[in-house]
Every structure is written in C-alpha cells, then in structure tokens.
C-alpha cells in the first residue's frame, strides 16, 4: 500500500483519537458497581521496549527471528493476572520505555483504562474483579494512537477471575499473538540476521509472518512428521531426546485440565482445537458462581481477536496431544503446542510462565 495512504489513515485515526481522548483517561463510571467482597491483590506491570527472539532457528526461519518488541515485565506475553471473583486488583503500571504506554482491560471489572503513562512515569489504580472468566489485557498506546503497533509488538496478556465454585484442574496460560516483521522475507528465508520491527503494511494486508504461542513460534513443538521428521524447535527436540520434558505441557492421563487461551490478534481469529482430544468451552459466568458452558465434548472453538476463552479437556490415555489454531496458515507460522499425557506429571511441573495461580492458592 502507498505510504501516503497509510499516513493519511494514521492521521485520520489520530484525529479520532484526539476527539475521543477524554474517554481514554480512566473512567470512574463503574466504581458504583463495585462489589468488593474479597481481598485486594497487587500487580505491577513494567512497560518497556526490547529485542526478543520470536522464532527458533529452523528450516522455516533460518537463523531464527529477532524482533524489536514492546513488552510487559520483559516478556511476550505479559504475566497472567489471577484473582477470585469479588477481589479487588490494584495495578501499578511503570513505564521504563522510551514511548507512551497504557493499559486496557477487557475484564469489565472497574476502571478498565489506565490513561497514558509516559516514559519514567508510574500510575496506580484499582479494578474490581466482579466477573468470572478469562479476559484479555493490552497496551492502549497513546490514547489508542498506535494501539495496533503496541499490540502487534507484544504488549498483552490475560486475566483469570476464578468463580465462586470451580472444579479443581491443572491450569495453563496460553497466549497466541501475530508478528508483522519488516525484516522477514517469508517462510524458508527469514531475516538473514537482521532484527525487524513492526510493518504496518503487512498488518493492513493481514500478512502475519508468525503466529506465536507464549511469545515464540513453535515454542512448544519439537518437530513435525513421522516418516519424515522436520525439527521445528531444535532446543526442545534435544530436550525430549534427553528424556527431559521441562518445557513441555505435561498432564496426567484422565485428569481435568483447564486452558486459559488468549487471542491478542491483533487481526485473526483462532480456531482452537486439540488434536486427538475433545474440548468443553467454559466462557462467561452465572453471576460469578460458576463458569458458563457453551460447548460440551466438541471439536473446535472460535476465539476472536481481543478475547480469551476457558477451555477444559481431559487426555484419557498416555501419549501426545497437540493444541492448535486449526487455521493451517497459522499452524505453519507457529500456532501449535504439544501436550504430553504421562503418569509422571505432577501438580506443579508447568513450563516456565504458564502456571496460573489456582483458586485454592489465592485464598
Ligand atoms: Cu504500549
């Protein structure tokens, strides 16, 4: 697309942002709806910009892919925030970066917008966790101007609000996310060692280079193929060959597992599916008492960009299962993760960063 046209669109959005900017300064509207019957939890998010690796060195991405990202607490995604329904969550957003950042919560739980936090600044405010379920949070950039870039660069995460009554389960945090990389020449070519940055032209034409799981393409997929084996994550493959499953999702055969699946997009839907498994979908809530139940023992569930879903599954027999975005374009770009059902699994052997504080642990 012509750069002048893109600049024109950006300018138009900027004007809209300025017109509506008073709305983005944090709203007191919902304070009257507060139902603070629980405890107050404190969460600090540190916004920054940094270079991160977003794809392993493999045949799809020779040399691996480095990217100039934007992050909360140093990683894509930002940390999972967990609370019990009725709790208050006191957030502090500290900006250690060079540009304005902010926060936009989709939890519908109080003052959901932080307003701008400039470089070197810090801001604290409180939300009420009145709605059970899984929700999405992301940077809102400067009054929404540039929000598409800050999301595409990795500034997002998930909030889990446990309902009053919830079956115990082994729980995991899983965040997808697209990368639009100015330096990426495509599958099998990569960036030739260059660290790329956000490419608005690719975003506008829906041409994602990668679809990551928890910050990296094929982060949890050691290899693909049986007769012909193609390594996708060589480090993970070596780990598996040593008999070390530290960075794998491990579950006991037959145990209930609960997956908080977040789709930051910024553009595409996820068609979530477990290969070799069935899913229950437990979005929403009944006045905070229970998670809802939209789908029982079915196959694939749509998660729109800007949303999160609660997926439950059991993996009845020992072996390998694979969570995927069943869009094959996305699978090739990284949107899959292996799950190993093994009797050796324990309650707390989650891959780093994927443990979600349980309802019991939050008491
Ligand atoms: Cu930001």
Boltz pocket constraint, residues with backbone or C-beta under 6 A from the ligand:
constraints:
  - pocket:
      binder: B
      contacts: [[A, 47], [A, 70], [A, 100], [A, 101], [A, 102], [A, 139], [A, 140], [A, 141], [A, 150], [A, 155]]
      max_distance: 6.0
